[in-house]
Amino acid sequence: MRALTVLLGILSSILIVVQLVMGLLIRNGQASVGLRTAHSHSGSLMVLVTLAYIALSMTALLSRPRSAGQP
């Protein structure tokens, strides 16, 4: 589970950077129609991967046993 969480975190960060770069290219007018379509599809993928990463991270954090000293 930890390896999957790390992998999803890395993939999320890569997709966020790709979205930023494609968005800047579109904004500067240097984008083809194909790049605009790729930007839309990779945005949807980024949201899906990021939500999966958040869900796994929260599950991992909440499933850890509390130590005796913490309330």
Secondary structure, 3 states (H helix, E strand, C coil): CHHHHHHHHHHHHHHHHHHHHHHHHHHCCCCCHHHHHHHHHHHHHHHHHHHHHHHHHHHHHHHCCCCCCCC
